[in-house]
Amino acid sequence: MRSDDVRPSRECGADWVKTTRLVRQWEDMKREISLHKYYESQKAGHDIGWERATVDWMIRFGSKKS
């Protein structure tokens, strides 16, 4: 293999993706769901799981997000 055949990894030029509004909103939503999961698990006395926390969060708060 010649040195000019070596291609950079996918991540080299993809740093801009991390700053897009979509990714920032997704990260915010994951953080909120994680907190929701923690508090609801504390109330329930056991881990309610990511899926249940996500569905519950979406029902309660998802439509309020813009």
Sequence and secondary structure as in RCSB ss.txt:
>XXXX:A:sequence
MRSDDVRPSRECGADWVKTTRLVRQWEDMKREISLHKYYESQKAGHDIGWERATVDWMIRFGSKKS
>XXXX:A:secstr
  GGG    TTTT GGGGGSHHHHHHHHHHHHHHHHHHHHHHHHTS   HHHHHHHHHHHHGGG  
